[in-house]
C-alpha cells in the first residue's frame, strides 16, 4: 500500500482564533473517503509564521466512518500563503492509538497536501506511507511535485 492514495476529503474552515504568541488556530470539518469508506472528520491545527515567510503547523483530529469506523490523527506540516489568501500545506499525518474498523491503517500514516481552494475551503488528499521494521517512515513522494 506504499504510496497509494488512502484518503481524500474536502471540507471547510469552521472557526479561527489568534492565540498567544501569534499562532493562529483553525478548526475544520471535512467529508470524503478513507480506504474507500465514507467518512467525516473534524480537526484543529495551530500554525505560526516563520522568519522565511512560511508557516509551521501542528494539529489533531478524529475520523468517523459511516459504519462506525473511528480513528484519531495527529500531524504537522509546512505551509505557504497564496496570493488569494488561501494556504497550501505539505506534511505528514500519523494515526496513533486504537483504530476501530480501519485495521489496514494500523502502523501507517499519510503524506498530506492541504490546498485551500479559496480562503475557508480545503482539499485534503493523502498518500499512504508504511512504517518499516525499524520504525522508519517510508513515503512515496508526489512525482508531479504537486
Secondary structure, 3 states (H helix, E strand, C coil): CCCCEEEEEEEEEEEEEECHHHCEEEEEEEEEEECCEEEEEEEEEEEEECCCCCEEEEEEEEEEECCCCEEEEEEEEEEEECCCCCEEEEEEEECCCCCECCHHHCCEEEEEEEECCCCCEEEEEEEEEEECCCCCEEECCCCCCC
